[in-house]
Amino acid sequence: MTLRKPLRIARAVTAFTAIAVTAACTSGASTAQVKPGGRSFTVAAAGDVLIHPELVDQAAKDAKETGEGEAGLDFGPLLAGIKPVISKADLAICHMETPVGKPRGPFEGYPEFLVPPQILTALKNVGYDTCSTASNHTYDHGLGAVRRTLNAMDKAGLGHTGSARTPKEAEQVNIREVNGVKVAHLSFSWMSFLNPTPDKEKWAFNRIDTDAIKKAEARARDKGAEVVILSVHWGLEHYNEPSAPQLELAERLTKETGIDLVIGHHAHVVQPIQKVNGTWIAYSLGNQVARHSSPTGLTEEGAIGWFEFRETTDGWDVSARYATTLMDIPPEVETGEKPPAGAVEDHRLVDVRRALETPDDLSEERLARYRLAADRTRGFLYNRGTPGGDGLKELTLERD
């Protein structure tokens, strides 16, 4: 692969064997090899966490059955299917799309979301370490809700970046030590026209601006960050191809900054993962968890991006993998009626590869749906390059 970053990280994980790999430098005149004894680490990242009212109802139903959760809501069963993947990553990054309310509500759905804070505990329990919080919904309920959300994330033990409670916090950088490497996480978004941030509170929300992103990266490097990861909320909803502004920003970011990885969301559907100027860009990983009022099939499909950073003699070698996910949605039936035999009974986030490898007693209809999700997601991810052309492959971790 082409390398252009200064030296940074890595730790060997059981899922992969870190062997010497050669990589061409930018000039093409020399090569860089994986550094003997060098550091390495893995990053798992996923798309939007968008808690629609139907998922709150599901959490209430599950709490009655499990007796767990808080204030009558348990999101654990909803997310349990991805824990074997997320929990294996050295650093797991989610995108918290919306502000949270109080544990007992009231809650709101689209267009001005206010969701249960219990979802944050569930995200932490499946293995997420930190989340981006800059989105077009960040300011749905003003600065008070921004502060409540970040307070709840602190309580749950989740890191966060993209929004702030005070001007001083807005200048801070989310840096985490991962296997002995200082990794910074930045988050920027376009701003909602429905609920724009007041001028006096512009500091509370990171809006997409190339110069602002450059300054944020510079602050991170000054504080010792060896790797910088950017989450960006961009693009057009429900389009499986990145928009012209996305492509233009990706080009600028990979030419004018030293950012090591770009993770995209907002489209609510899967878009390509592509290497641009030597840097991996995941334009959109779709929805991690959502239940739109009018499901399209595509809005239920998502991808977990899995990136391994390995320290080389001249930069970082980054390999990319992906795992397909699908939100199972029960069929709508009249009150008192039973769903068809073999139909989905609950909203559940599914690790598609695992479901296909261990089908148990799943109906042929459900298996067909999982195969469709796997094939379609693969197609969208590769839509800006030939399969494997840049080394993108499906993740093959051993699930517990």
C-alpha positions as CSV (number, residue, x, y, z in Angstrom):
1,M,0.0,0.0,0.0
2,T,1.1,3.6,-0.5
3,L,2.2,5.2,2.8
4,R,2.3,8.9,3.5
5,K,1.9,9.2,7.3
6,P,4.7,9.7,9.9
7,L,5.5,6.7,12.1
8,R,2.7,5.6,14.5
9,I,1.2,2.3,16.1
10,A,0.3,-1.4,16.5
11,R,-0.3,-4.6,18.6
12,A,-0.9,-8.2,17.4
13,V,-4.4,-9.5,17.9
14,T,-5.4,-13.1,17.9
15,A,-7.6,-12.6,14.9
16,F,-4.7,-11.7,12.7
17,T,-1.1,-12.7,12.4
18,A,1.2,-9.7,12.0
19,I,3.7,-10.7,9.5
20,A,6.2,-8.6,7.5
21,V,4.4,-6.7,4.8
22,T,6.0,-4.5,2.3
23,A,4.4,-1.2,1.3
24,A,5.5,1.3,-1.3
25,C,6.4,4.8,-0.1
26,T,4.8,7.8,-1.8
27,S,7.7,8.1,-4.2
28,G,7.6,4.4,-5.1
29,A,11.4,4.4,-4.8
30,S,11.6,2.5,-1.5
31,T,9.6,0.2,0.6
32,A,8.5,0.1,4.2
33,Q,8.2,-3.1,6.3
34,V,6.3,-3.9,9.3
35,K,8.5,-3.0,12.2
36,P,9.9,-6.0,14.2
37,G,8.3,-5.8,17.6
38,G,6.2,-2.8,16.4
39,R,2.9,-1.9,17.8
40,S,-0.5,-2.7,16.3
41,F,-4.2,-2.3,17.2
42,T,-7.6,-2.8,15.7
43,V,-10.4,-0.4,15.3
44,A,-14.1,-1.3,14.8
45,A,-16.4,1.4,13.7
46,A,-20.1,1.4,12.7
47,G,-22.8,3.7,11.4
48,D,-25.7,5.6,13.0
49,V,-27.3,4.7,16.3
50,L,-30.8,6.0,15.7
51,I,-33.4,4.9,18.3
52,H,-36.8,5.2,16.8
53,P,-40.0,4.7,18.9
54,E,-40.4,1.1,17.8
55,L,-37.0,0.3,19.4
56,V,-38.0,1.9,22.6
57,D,-41.0,-0.4,22.6
58,Q,-38.8,-3.4,22.0
59,A,-36.5,-2.4,24.9
60,A,-39.6,-2.3,27.1
61,K,-40.7,-5.7,26.0
62,D,-37.2,-7.1,26.6
63,A,-37.0,-5.6,30.0
64,K,-40.1,-7.4,31.1
65,E,-38.6,-10.7,29.9
66,T,-35.0,-10.2,31.2
67,G,-35.8,-8.2,34.4
68,E,-32.7,-6.1,33.6
69,G,-32.0,-2.7,32.2
70,E,-33.1,0.6,33.9
71,A,-36.5,2.3,34.3
72,G,-38.2,-0.5,32.4
73,L,-36.0,-0.5,29.3
74,D,-33.3,-3.0,28.3
75,F,-31.5,-2.5,25.0
76,G,-29.1,-5.4,25.7
77,P,-30.9,-8.1,23.7
78,L,-31.3,-5.7,20.7
79,L,-27.5,-5.2,20.4
80,A,-26.3,-8.6,21.6
81,G,-25.7,-10.0,18.1
82,I,-22.7,-7.6,17.4
83,K,-20.9,-8.1,20.7
84,P,-18.7,-10.9,19.5
85,V,-17.3,-8.5,16.9
86,I,-17.3,-5.2,18.7
87,S,-15.8,-6.6,21.9
88,K,-12.8,-8.0,20.1
89,A,-11.6,-4.6,18.8
90,D,-8.9,-2.8,20.6
91,L,-10.8,0.5,20.0
92,A,-14.5,0.4,19.1
93,I,-16.2,3.6,17.8
94,C,-19.9,4.2,17.5
95,H,-21.9,7.2,16.2
96,M,-24.5,8.5,18.7
97,E,-26.9,10.3,16.3
98,T,-29.2,11.9,18.8
99,P,-29.5,13.6,22.2
100,V,-30.8,11.6,25.1
101,G,-33.6,12.4,27.6
102,K,-34.3,11.2,31.1
103,P,-34.5,7.5,31.8
104,R,-38.3,7.5,32.1
105,G,-38.8,9.9,29.3
106,P,-40.6,11.6,27.6
107,F,-39.0,10.4,24.4
108,E,-39.4,11.6,20.9
109,G,-38.8,10.3,17.4
110,Y,-38.2,12.0,14.1
111,P,-37.8,14.9,13.4
112,E,-36.5,16.1,16.8
113,F,-35.2,13.0,18.6
114,L,-34.9,12.6,22.3
115,V,-34.0,9.0,23.1
116,P,-33.5,6.8,26.3
117,P,-30.1,7.2,27.9
118,Q,-30.2,3.4,28.6
119,I,-29.0,2.9,25.0
120,L,-25.6,4.3,26.1
121,T,-25.2,1.6,28.7
122,A,-26.0,-1.1,26.2
123,L,-23.5,0.3,23.7
124,K,-20.8,0.2,26.4
125,N,-21.8,-3.3,27.4
126,V,-21.3,-4.7,23.8
127,G,-17.8,-3.2,23.7
128,Y,-17.9,0.3,22.4
129,D,-15.3,2.6,23.9
130,T,-16.1,6.0,22.4
131,C,-18.6,7.7,20.2
132,S,-18.9,10.6,17.8
133,T,-21.7,13.0,18.7
134,A,-21.7,15.6,15.9
135,S,-24.7,15.2,13.7
136,N,-27.6,17.1,12.2
137,H,-29.6,16.0,15.3
138,T,-27.1,17.0,18.0
139,Y,-29.0,20.2,18.7
140,D,-32.5,18.9,18.4
141,H,-33.3,20.0,22.0
142,G,-30.7,22.7,22.5
143,L,-27.7,23.0,24.7
144,G,-29.4,21.5,27.7
145,A,-29.9,18.2,25.9
146,V,-26.3,18.3,24.6
147,R,-25.1,18.6,28.2
148,R,-27.4,15.9,29.4
149,T,-26.2,13.5,26.6
150,L,-22.5,14.0,27.4
151,N,-23.2,13.7,31.2
152,A,-25.0,10.4,30.5
153,M,-22.1,9.2,28.3
154,D,-19.6,10.0,31.1
155,K,-21.8,8.0,33.5
156,A,-21.9,5.0,31.1
157,G,-18.1,5.1,30.6
158,L,-18.3,6.1,26.9
159,G,-15.8,8.6,25.5
160,H,-17.2,11.3,23.2
161,T,-16.2,13.9,20.7
162,G,-18.0,16.3,18.4
163,S,-20.1,18.3,20.8
164,A,-19.3,20.1,24.1
165,R,-20.8,21.4,27.3
166,T,-18.6,24.5,27.6
167,P,-16.2,26.5,25.4
168,K,-13.3,25.0,27.3
169,E,-14.4,21.5,26.6
170,A,-14.8,22.3,22.9
171,E,-11.1,22.9,22.7
172,Q,-10.2,19.5,24.3
173,V,-9.3,16.5,22.3
174,N,-10.5,13.0,22.8
175,I,-7.3,11.0,23.0
176,R,-7.2,7.4,24.1
177,E,-4.2,5.1,24.7
178,V,-4.7,1.9,22.7
179,N,-2.1,-0.7,23.1
180,G,0.5,1.9,24.0
181,V,-0.5,4.2,21.2
182,K,-2.2,7.6,21.6
183,V,-5.2,7.7,19.3
184,A,-7.2,10.8,18.8
185,H,-10.9,10.7,17.7
186,L,-12.4,13.8,16.0
187,S,-16.1,14.3,14.9
188,F,-17.6,16.9,12.5
189,S,-21.0,17.2,10.8
190,W,-23.1,19.4,8.6
191,M,-25.6,21.5,10.6
192,S,-29.3,21.0,10.6
193,F,-31.4,23.6,9.0
194,L,-34.3,22.6,11.3
195,N,-32.4,23.3,14.5
196,P,-29.4,25.5,13.8
197,T,-26.9,26.2,16.6
198,P,-27.3,29.8,17.9
199,D,-24.3,32.0,17.1
200,K,-23.5,32.4,20.8
201,E,-23.2,28.6,21.2
202,K,-21.4,27.7,18.0
203,W,-18.6,26.2,20.1
204,A,-21.1,23.4,21.3
205,F,-21.1,21.6,17.9
206,N,-18.4,20.8,15.3
207,R,-19.5,21.8,11.9
208,I,-17.8,20.5,8.8
209,D,-15.0,22.9,7.7
210,T,-11.7,21.8,6.3
211,D,-9.7,24.5,8.1
212,A,-11.5,23.6,11.4
213,I,-10.6,19.9,10.9
214,K,-7.0,20.9,10.2
215,K,-6.8,22.9,13.4
216,A,-8.4,20.0,15.4
217,E,-5.9,17.6,14.0
218,A,-3.0,20.0,14.8
219,R,-4.3,20.3,18.5
220,A,-4.4,16.5,18.6
221,R,-0.8,16.1,17.3
222,D,0.4,18.8,19.7
223,K,-1.1,16.7,22.6
224,G,0.8,13.7,21.5
225,A,-1.6,11.9,19.2
226,E,0.2,9.3,17.0
227,V,-2.9,8.4,15.0
228,V,-6.0,10.6,14.2
229,I,-9.3,9.2,13.3
230,L,-12.1,11.4,11.9
231,S,-15.8,10.7,12.1
232,V,-17.8,12.8,9.6
233,H,-21.5,13.2,9.3
234,W,-22.0,14.0,5.6
235,G,-23.6,13.1,2.3
236,L,-27.2,12.6,1.1
237,E,-29.7,10.3,2.9
238,H,-30.6,7.0,1.2
239,Y,-28.1,7.3,-1.6
240,N,-25.6,4.4,-1.9
241,E,-23.1,6.5,-3.8
242,P,-21.1,9.3,-2.1
243,S,-22.2,12.8,-3.2
244,A,-19.9,15.2,-5.1
245,P,-19.2,17.2,-1.8
246,Q,-18.3,14.0,-0.1
247,L,-15.8,13.1,-2.8
248,E,-14.4,16.6,-2.8
249,L,-13.9,16.7,1.0
250,A,-12.4,13.2,0.9
251,E,-9.8,14.4,-1.6
252,R,-9.0,17.5,0.4
253,L,-8.7,15.6,3.7
254,T,-6.4,13.0,2.3
255,K,-4.2,15.6,0.6
256,E,-4.1,18.4,3.1
257,T,-4.2,16.6,6.4
258,G,-2.4,13.7,8.1
259,I,-5.7,12.1,9.3
260,D,-5.2,8.3,9.2
261,L,-8.8,7.1,8.8
262,V,-12.2,8.6,7.9
263,I,-15.4,7.1,9.1
264,G,-18.6,8.3,7.5
265,H,-22.3,8.2,8.4
266,H,-25.6,10.0,7.9
267,A,-26.8,8.4,4.6
268,H,-28.5,5.6,6.6
269,V,-27.4,3.2,3.8
270,V,-24.1,1.6,3.0
271,Q,-21.7,3.5,0.7
272,P,-18.3,2.4,-0.6
273,I,-15.1,2.0,1.5
274,Q,-12.3,3.3,-0.7
275,K,-8.6,4.2,-0.4
276,V,-8.1,7.8,-1.4
277,N,-4.5,9.1,-1.7
278,G,-3.4,6.2,0.5
279,T,-6.0,6.7,3.3
280,W,-9.1,4.6,3.9
281,I,-12.4,6.4,3.6
282,A,-15.6,4.7,4.7
283,Y,-18.1,7.0,3.1
284,S,-21.1,5.6,5.0
285,L,-21.4,2.5,7.1
286,G,-25.2,2.7,7.0
287,N,-27.2,2.3,10.1
288,Q,-25.8,0.4,13.1
289,V,-29.2,0.3,14.7
290,A,-32.4,2.0,13.5
291,R,-36.0,1.3,12.7
292,H,-37.3,3.9,10.2
293,S,-41.1,4.3,10.0
294,S,-40.9,3.2,6.4
295,P,-38.2,0.6,6.2
296,T,-36.6,0.3,2.7
297,G,-34.6,-2.8,3.2
298,L,-31.4,-0.8,2.6
299,T,-31.9,1.2,5.8
300,E,-31.8,-2.1,7.8
301,E,-28.5,-3.1,6.3
302,G,-25.2,-1.8,7.7
303,A,-21.5,-2.6,7.9
304,I,-19.0,-2.6,10.7
305,G,-15.6,-1.4,9.4
306,W,-12.6,-3.2,10.9
307,F,-9.2,-1.6,10.5
308,E,-5.9,-3.0,11.7
309,F,-3.0,-0.5,12.2
310,R,0.5,-1.9,12.1
311,E,3.6,0.0,12.7
312,T,6.1,0.0,9.9
313,T,9.6,1.4,9.4
314,D,8.0,4.4,7.6
315,G,4.5,5.0,8.8
316,W,1.4,2.9,9.4
317,D,0.2,0.0,7.3
318,V,-3.7,0.0,7.6
319,S,-5.7,-3.0,6.4
320,A,-9.5,-2.8,6.0
321,R,-12.1,-5.5,6.6
322,Y,-15.9,-5.3,7.0
323,A,-18.7,-7.3,8.7
324,T,-22.3,-7.1,7.4
325,T,-25.1,-6.4,9.8
326,L,-28.9,-6.4,9.5
327,M,-31.7,-5.1,11.7
328,D,-34.3,-7.9,11.9
329,I,-37.8,-6.3,11.9
330,P,-40.9,-8.2,12.9
331,P,-43.8,-8.1,10.4
332,E,-46.7,-5.8,11.3
333,V,-49.8,-7.8,12.4
334,E,-53.2,-6.8,13.7
335,T,-53.7,-6.9,17.5
336,G,-54.3,-10.5,18.7
337,E,-52.9,-12.0,15.5
338,K,-49.8,-14.2,15.4
339,P,-47.0,-13.5,12.9
340,P,-46.4,-16.1,10.2
341,A,-44.5,-19.3,11.1
342,G,-40.8,-18.7,11.0
343,A,-41.1,-14.9,10.9
344,V,-38.9,-12.6,12.9
345,E,-40.5,-12.0,16.4
346,D,-38.3,-9.2,17.7
347,H,-36.1,-6.3,16.6
348,R,-32.6,-7.7,16.7
349,L,-29.3,-6.6,15.3
350,V,-27.8,-9.5,13.4
351,D,-24.2,-10.4,12.5
352,V,-25.1,-11.7,9.0
353,R,-22.0,-13.9,8.4
354,R,-22.5,-15.6,11.8
355,A,-26.2,-16.2,11.0
356,L,-25.4,-17.7,7.7
357,E,-22.7,-19.9,9.1
358,T,-24.8,-21.2,12.0
359,P,-28.4,-21.1,10.6
360,D,-29.8,-23.5,13.2
361,D,-33.6,-23.6,12.6
362,L,-33.9,-20.4,10.7
363,S,-36.4,-20.5,7.9
364,E,-35.3,-20.4,4.2
365,E,-37.0,-17.0,3.9
366,R,-34.8,-15.5,6.6
367,L,-31.7,-17.1,5.3
368,A,-32.5,-15.6,1.9
369,R,-32.9,-12.2,3.5
370,Y,-29.5,-12.5,5.1
371,R,-27.8,-13.7,1.9
372,L,-29.4,-10.6,0.1
373,A,-27.9,-8.3,2.8
374,A,-24.5,-9.9,2.5
375,D,-24.4,-9.7,-1.3
376,R,-25.9,-6.2,-1.5
377,T,-23.6,-4.8,1.1
378,R,-20.6,-6.2,-0.5
379,G,-21.6,-4.7,-3.8
380,F,-22.1,-1.2,-2.3
381,L,-18.9,-1.3,-0.4
382,Y,-16.9,-2.2,-3.6
383,N,-18.8,0.2,-5.8
384,R,-15.9,2.5,-6.3
385,G,-13.3,-0.1,-7.0
386,T,-12.8,-3.8,-7.9
387,P,-13.3,-6.3,-5.2
388,G,-10.0,-6.6,-3.2
389,G,-8.4,-4.0,-5.4
390,D,-7.3,-2.0,-2.4
391,G,-7.3,-5.0,0.0
392,L,-10.8,-4.6,1.4
393,K,-12.1,-8.0,2.5
394,E,-14.8,-9.5,4.6
395,L,-13.9,-9.9,8.3
396,T,-13.4,-13.5,9.4
397,L,-13.0,-13.3,13.1
398,E,-13.6,-16.3,15.3
399,R,-16.9,-15.5,17.1
400,D,-17.3,-16.6,20.7
